[in-house]
């Protein structure tokens, strides 16, 4: 950025700032089902194996 360029700063008041957010702007929180499977070791092991198999298939296809 050149030094001659000017940057304007707009300061919003609290009401304008809060009204600029919509419901879709925030991250969804995980439910109990999702939290359970994130901590459930057998499921994580199955996912790990499945992802590795998919990677190996892609690598073998690229070496042909």
C-alpha positions, 0 to 999 in steps of 0.5 A: 500500500502506498503512503499517499493512499488514505483509508477511511475508518467508519465507527459504528455505534452499538445499535448499528453494529448489532443489527449488522449481524444475521442468524446465519453469521454464527457457527452452529454448535454440535449436538450431543450425537455429534459430540458422542461420535467425536469422542467414540474411539471405535468410530474414530478408528473406522474413519481413520481406516476408511480415509487411509484406504481412500488415500491409498486408492487415489495414490495407486490410481495416480501411479498407473 
